[in-house]
Amino acid sequence: MKYCTQLVPGLASLLLLTSIPTKGQAHTNISPSLTVPSAPALQAQRRRRALSWRVGVRPSLSRLSGFSRSINSCTDQTQITAFVPPRRLDEKIDKGYGAVDTTLSSHPTFWVQLASVPAGTQMQFTLQDEFGKKQLYNSCFQSKEPTGLLGIRLPQTAPALTVGKQYVWQMAIVCDLNDRSSDRGVLGSWIQRLDPAQIKPTQGFNPKPLVQALARASKQEQPALYADLGIWQDAVTTLIDLQLKQPKNQKLKADWRSLLAGAQMNEFINAPFLGVK
């Protein structure tokens, strides 16, 4: 069987970013009078309340038209969506800019939502630098289930993400292996790896006790801490991993509902998990 090894035609020009991250989102120092709870106190508070997603801390990059969260490909029924929060008005991201989701991991997992994708459909994942000029990873595989959330993990054999740099990732459905020009679209998003110590405070928000708590947190405690810090990619991955291991845990289900509601992604709450490639 022929396999998809080449990039989608025109991908570099489609995804070429037109500027470096905007500097319009200035960070301010926290108020000296703000009372910051200790790490143990934060953990106790978190056990008593629902997980919450922190909004408004994502950087942004300018983008060209055609780069979207979802595409239809091959048939009207087949759809694939980047599983990332939509741009929100309260994030103060200018029109024409896209949010950059963050991770603390050197080799994160990227998530997409599949809808009505026939089993055996060829799919392609690529990871490039922010200008779409250097490819770090390229993987082709076949879909097994038609609908649900699918993760693509950056393997340890791939280059590690560099702290502070932005990257662009894409997914495509390959409609015809013999004619890649028939691919109807490419979706994707941006990601940036952060160093926990470099997460900056803003007015009313001090990340230091959260970062300290994360350093010694159990697997069960990690999703809430990632969500409080606004680290979307890791909050999703750790929470899905826990649910796959404990499918009947109602607290995890409630945390999942809370995370997606806070990110304005309620339509995905009941999506099945398809595992990780």
C-alpha positions as CSV (number, residue, x, y, z in Angstrom):
1,M,0.0,0.0,0.0
2,K,1.2,3.4,-0.8
3,Y,1.8,5.5,2.3
4,C,1.7,9.3,2.8
5,T,5.3,10.5,3.2
6,Q,5.2,13.9,1.6
7,L,3.9,17.1,3.0
8,V,0.6,18.6,1.9
9,P,1.3,20.7,-1.2
10,G,1.5,24.4,-0.4
11,L,1.7,23.8,3.4
12,A,4.6,26.1,4.0
13,S,3.0,29.0,2.2
14,L,-0.4,28.3,3.9
15,L,1.1,28.3,7.4
16,L,3.8,31.0,7.1
17,L,3.5,33.2,10.0
18,T,3.7,36.9,9.3
19,S,5.2,38.2,12.6
20,I,6.7,37.2,15.9
21,P,4.5,36.9,19.0
22,T,2.7,40.2,19.7
23,K,4.1,42.3,22.5
24,G,0.7,43.9,23.2
25,Q,0.0,41.6,26.1
26,A,2.1,43.2,28.8
27,H,2.6,41.5,32.1
28,T,2.1,43.5,35.3
29,N,3.4,42.8,38.8
30,I,1.1,41.4,41.3
31,S,-0.2,43.7,44.0
32,P,2.0,43.7,47.1
33,S,-1.1,43.5,49.3
34,L,-2.3,40.3,47.6
35,T,-2.4,37.4,50.0
36,V,-0.9,34.3,48.3
37,P,-1.9,30.9,49.9
38,S,0.8,28.3,50.5
39,A,1.2,25.3,48.2
40,P,-0.4,22.9,50.8
41,A,-3.3,25.4,51.3
42,L,-3.8,25.5,47.5
43,Q,-4.0,21.7,47.3
44,A,-6.6,21.6,50.1
45,Q,-8.7,24.3,48.4
46,R,-8.4,22.5,45.1
47,R,-9.8,19.3,46.6
48,R,-12.9,21.2,47.7
49,R,-13.7,22.8,44.4
50,A,-14.1,22.0,40.7
51,L,-11.2,22.2,38.3
52,S,-11.2,25.6,36.6
53,W,-9.5,26.7,33.4
54,R,-7.5,30.0,33.6
55,V,-8.3,32.2,30.6
56,G,-6.3,35.1,29.3
57,V,-2.7,34.0,29.7
58,R,-2.0,32.7,26.2
59,P,0.4,34.5,23.9
60,S,-0.6,35.0,20.3
61,L,0.8,34.9,16.8
62,S,-0.5,36.6,13.6
63,R,-1.7,34.2,11.0
64,L,-2.8,34.0,7.4
65,S,-6.4,33.2,6.4
66,G,-7.1,29.5,5.8
67,F,-5.5,28.3,9.1
68,S,-8.4,27.0,11.1
69,R,-9.6,24.9,14.0
70,S,-11.6,22.5,11.8
71,I,-11.9,21.2,8.2
72,N,-14.1,19.0,6.2
73,S,-12.3,16.6,4.0
74,C,-13.1,14.1,1.3
75,T,-16.8,13.9,2.1
76,D,-19.3,16.3,3.6
77,Q,-19.6,14.1,6.7
78,T,-15.9,13.7,7.5
79,Q,-14.6,16.4,9.9
80,I,-11.5,16.9,11.9
81,T,-11.0,19.6,14.6
82,A,-8.0,20.9,16.5
83,F,-8.8,20.2,20.1
84,V,-7.7,23.6,21.4
85,P,-9.7,26.4,23.0
86,P,-11.2,29.0,20.6
87,R,-10.0,32.5,20.7
88,R,-11.9,34.5,23.3
89,L,-12.8,38.1,23.5
90,D,-11.5,38.4,27.1
91,E,-8.1,37.2,25.9
92,K,-7.6,40.6,24.1
93,I,-6.2,38.9,21.0
94,D,-6.5,41.2,18.0
95,K,-8.4,40.1,14.9
96,G,-6.2,38.1,12.6
97,Y,-4.2,36.6,15.5
98,G,-4.4,33.1,16.9
99,A,-3.8,32.0,20.5
100,V,-0.6,30.0,21.2
101,D,-1.3,27.1,23.6
102,T,1.4,26.2,26.1
103,T,3.1,23.1,27.5
104,L,5.8,22.3,30.0
105,S,6.7,19.1,28.3
106,S,9.6,18.6,25.9
107,H,7.5,16.0,24.0
108,P,3.8,16.9,24.4
109,T,0.7,15.1,23.1
110,F,-1.4,16.9,20.5
111,W,-5.2,16.3,20.4
112,V,-7.7,16.4,17.5
113,Q,-11.4,15.6,17.4
114,L,-12.5,13.2,14.6
115,A,-16.0,13.1,13.3
116,S,-17.3,10.4,10.8
117,V,-13.8,9.5,9.6
118,P,-14.0,6.1,7.8
119,A,-11.7,3.4,9.3
120,G,-8.5,3.1,7.3
121,T,-8.4,6.7,6.3
122,Q,-4.9,8.0,5.8
123,M,-4.0,10.8,8.2
124,Q,-0.8,13.0,8.4
125,F,0.6,14.9,11.4
126,T,3.4,17.4,11.0
127,L,5.3,19.6,13.5
128,Q,7.3,22.6,12.3
129,D,9.0,25.7,13.6
130,E,6.9,28.8,13.9
131,F,7.7,30.0,10.3
132,G,6.8,26.6,8.7
133,K,10.3,26.3,7.3
134,K,11.9,23.5,9.5
135,Q,10.1,20.2,10.0
136,L,10.7,18.5,13.4
137,Y,8.3,15.6,13.0
138,N,6.1,13.9,10.4
139,S,3.9,10.9,11.0
140,C,1.4,9.1,8.8
141,F,-1.1,6.6,10.1
142,Q,-4.6,5.1,9.5
143,S,-7.7,6.0,11.5
144,K,-9.3,3.1,13.4
145,E,-12.4,4.7,14.9
146,P,-14.7,7.2,13.1
147,T,-15.4,9.6,15.9
148,G,-13.7,10.8,19.1
149,L,-10.6,12.5,20.5
150,L,-7.3,11.2,19.2
151,G,-3.8,12.1,20.6
152,I,-0.6,12.3,18.7
153,R,2.4,12.1,21.0
154,L,5.7,13.6,20.0
155,P,8.1,10.6,20.4
156,Q,11.3,10.8,22.3
157,T,13.1,10.1,19.0
158,A,11.9,13.5,17.8
159,P,13.7,16.7,18.7
160,A,12.6,18.2,22.0
161,L,10.7,21.4,22.0
162,T,12.9,24.3,23.0
163,V,11.8,26.4,25.9
164,G,10.5,29.8,24.8
165,K,10.0,28.9,21.1
166,Q,6.7,28.6,19.3
167,Y,5.9,25.8,16.9
168,V,3.1,25.1,14.5
169,W,1.4,21.7,14.2
170,Q,-0.9,20.4,11.5
171,M,-3.2,17.5,10.7
172,A,-4.5,16.5,7.3
173,I,-6.8,13.8,6.0
174,V,-5.3,12.3,2.9
175,C,-8.1,11.9,0.4
176,D,-6.0,10.3,-2.4
177,L,-2.5,8.9,-1.9
178,N,-1.8,9.3,-5.7
179,D,-2.9,12.9,-5.8
180,R,-2.1,14.9,-2.7
181,S,-3.5,18.1,-4.3
182,S,-6.9,16.5,-3.6
183,D,-6.4,17.1,0.2
184,R,-9.1,19.6,1.0
185,G,-7.5,21.4,3.9
186,V,-5.0,21.4,6.7
187,L,-5.9,22.3,10.3
188,G,-3.7,23.0,13.2
189,S,-2.5,25.3,15.9
190,W,0.5,26.8,17.7
191,I,2.3,25.6,20.8
192,Q,5.0,27.0,23.0
193,R,7.1,25.2,25.6
194,L,7.4,27.1,28.9
195,D,9.8,26.8,31.8
196,P,7.7,26.7,34.9
197,A,10.0,29.3,36.6
198,Q,9.4,31.7,33.7
199,I,5.6,31.8,34.0
200,K,5.0,35.5,34.7
201,P,2.7,36.9,37.3
202,T,-0.1,39.3,36.3
203,Q,-2.4,41.4,38.4
204,G,-4.1,39.2,40.9
205,F,-2.3,36.1,39.7
206,N,0.9,34.7,41.2
207,P,2.1,31.4,39.6
208,K,4.9,30.7,42.1
209,P,2.9,28.6,44.7
210,L,1.2,26.7,41.8
211,V,4.5,25.9,40.3
212,Q,5.8,24.8,43.7
213,A,2.8,22.6,44.2
214,L,3.1,21.1,40.7
215,A,6.7,20.0,41.4
216,R,5.5,17.6,44.1
217,A,1.9,16.9,43.0
218,S,0.5,13.5,42.5
219,K,-0.8,12.5,39.1
220,Q,-4.4,13.1,40.4
221,E,-3.5,16.7,41.4
222,Q,-1.7,17.7,38.2
223,P,-4.6,18.5,35.9
224,A,-6.1,21.1,38.3
225,L,-2.6,22.8,38.7
226,Y,-2.1,22.8,34.9
227,A,-5.5,24.3,34.5
228,D,-4.9,27.0,37.1
229,L,-1.6,27.9,35.4
230,G,-3.3,28.0,32.0
231,I,-1.2,25.2,30.5
232,W,-3.8,23.7,28.2
233,Q,-1.9,20.9,26.5
234,D,-0.8,19.3,29.7
235,A,-4.1,19.8,31.5
236,V,-5.9,17.9,28.7
237,T,-3.3,15.1,28.4
238,T,-3.0,14.3,32.1
239,L,-6.8,14.4,32.6
240,I,-7.4,12.1,29.6
241,D,-4.7,9.7,30.8
242,L,-6.3,9.5,34.2
243,Q,-9.8,8.9,32.7
244,L,-8.5,6.1,30.5
245,K,-7.1,4.4,33.6
246,Q,-10.1,5.1,35.8
247,P,-13.1,5.3,33.5
248,K,-15.7,5.1,36.3
249,N,-14.1,7.9,38.4
250,Q,-16.9,10.5,38.7
251,K,-14.6,13.2,40.1
252,L,-12.4,13.0,36.9
253,K,-15.6,13.2,34.8
254,A,-16.6,16.3,36.7
255,D,-13.2,17.8,36.2
256,W,-13.3,17.1,32.5
257,R,-16.7,18.8,32.2
258,S,-15.4,21.8,34.2
259,L,-12.3,22.1,32.1
260,L,-14.1,22.1,28.8
261,A,-16.9,24.4,30.0
262,G,-14.3,26.9,31.1
263,A,-12.6,26.7,27.7
264,Q,-16.0,27.1,25.9
265,M,-15.7,23.6,24.4
266,N,-18.9,22.0,25.8
267,E,-19.6,20.3,22.5
268,F,-16.7,17.9,23.2
269,I,-17.6,16.8,26.7
270,N,-19.0,13.5,25.7
271,A,-16.6,12.7,23.0
272,P,-15.0,9.2,23.4
273,F,-11.3,8.9,23.8
274,L,-9.5,7.0,21.0
275,G,-6.1,6.7,22.6
276,V,-2.7,8.0,21.5
277,K,-0.7,7.5,18.3
